[in-house]
């Protein structure tokens, strides 16, 4: 009888232990910062405000477009045009009638769209919410 009780207790301990491990993994993978309405669980958008300007910066990934990487990292709103996707919002920060999201590669204003520019390892990609009256 005691042998059966030990076996049952051992099995119960294993089941409880596995339950704790599964719960820890699920909680660890839930990176939505406590906001149950966020759909981008797991995304960690590198958006910050630098000298009053909303900025997103990340490194290029060999052969991947700058836009694809941005979409992997952040919630992105865009509008299609004859020239490709035009980014209108990044991680809830939307362009308005006086601003747009400017795209830079290696600190130079991009001359190609983010949807077609294939990055290289080591490329520095940056997006800045820029005033429409800014000159380049």
C-alpha positions in Angstrom: 0.0 0.0 0.0 2.8 2.4 0.9 4.5 1.6 -2.4 1.4 2.7 -4.3 1.1 5.9 -2.3 4.8 6.8 -3.1 4.2 6.1 -6.8 1.1 8.3 -6.9 2.9 11.1 -4.9 5.9 10.9 -7.3 3.6 11.1 -10.4 1.7 14.1 -8.8 5.1 15.9 -8.1 6.1 15.4 -11.7 2.8 16.7 -13.0 3.0 19.8 -10.8 6.6 20.4 -11.8 5.7 20.2 -15.5 2.8 22.6 -14.9 5.0 25.1 -13.2 7.5 24.9 -16.1 4.8 25.3 -18.8 3.3 28.3 -16.9 6.8 30.0 -16.6 7.4 29.6 -20.3 4.0 31.0 -21.2 4.4 34.0 -18.9 8.0 34.6 -20.1 6.9 34.7 -23.7 4.1 37.2 -23.0 5.9 40.5 -23.7 2.8 42.7 -24.1 3.7 44.8 -21.0 0.4 43.9 -19.3 -1.7 45.3 -22.2 -4.1 42.5 -23.2 -5.2 44.5 -26.3 -1.8 44.5 -27.9 -1.6 42.1 -30.8 2.1 42.3 -31.3 3.0 40.0 -28.4 6.8 39.4 -28.6 7.6 42.6 -30.5 10.0 45.0 -28.9 10.0 48.1 -31.1 13.2 50.2 -30.6 11.3 53.5 -30.6 12.5 56.3 -28.5 12.4 60.1 -28.3 15.8 61.7 -29.0 15.9 65.5 -28.5 12.1 65.7 -28.9 12.1 63.6 -32.1 10.5 60.2 -32.3 13.1 57.8 -33.7 13.4 54.1 -34.5 16.8 52.6 -35.1 18.0 49.1 -35.8 20.7 47.2 -37.7 20.2 45.8 -41.1 19.8 42.1 -41.7 21.6 40.8 -44.8 19.2 40.5 -47.8 16.1 41.6 -45.8 14.3 44.8 -46.8 14.4 47.6 -44.3 10.6 47.6 -44.2 10.3 43.9 -43.5 12.7 44.3 -40.5 10.7 47.3 -39.3 7.5 45.3 -39.5 9.1 42.4 -37.6 10.1 44.8 -34.8 7.1 47.2 -34.6 3.5 47.7 -35.4 3.6 49.5 -38.7 0.8 51.4 -40.5 1.4 52.1 -44.1 -0.3 53.2 -47.3 0.4 51.7 -50.7 1.3 54.0 -53.5 2.8 53.8 -57.0 6.2 53.9 -55.4 5.6 51.2 -52.8 4.5 51.3 -49.1 4.6 54.7 -47.4 5.0 54.3 -43.6 2.4 56.4 -41.8 2.7 55.1 -38.3 5.2 53.2 -36.2 4.2 51.6 -32.9 1.2 53.9 -32.4 3.1 57.1 -33.3 1.4 58.4 -36.4 2.4 60.9 -39.0 0.1 63.8 -39.3 -0.5 66.7 -41.7 2.8 68.3 -40.6 5.1 65.3 -40.2 6.2 62.1 -42.0 8.3 59.1 -41.2 11.7 59.7 -42.9 13.9 56.7 -43.7 17.7 56.8 -43.3 20.4 54.3 -44.2 23.8 54.8 -42.6 22.8 58.3 -41.4 22.0 59.4 -45.0 18.5 60.2 -46.2 17.4 57.1 -48.2 17.2 57.4 -52.0 15.3 54.1 -52.3 12.1 52.9 -50.6 12.3 50.8 -47.5 10.2 48.1 -49.2 12.8 47.6 -51.9 16.1 48.5 -50.1 17.8 45.2 -49.1 19.9 45.8 -46.1 23.4 44.5 -45.5 24.7 43.3 -42.1 26.0 46.3 -40.3 23.7 48.8 -42.1 22.3 51.4 -39.6 18.6 51.9 -40.3 16.8 54.9 -38.8 13.3 56.3 -39.0 12.5 59.8 -37.7 9.2 61.5 -37.4 10.2 64.6 -39.5 8.5 67.9 -40.1 7.3 68.4 -43.7 9.1 71.7 -43.9 12.5 70.1 -43.1 15.1 70.6 -45.9 17.5 68.0 -47.2 
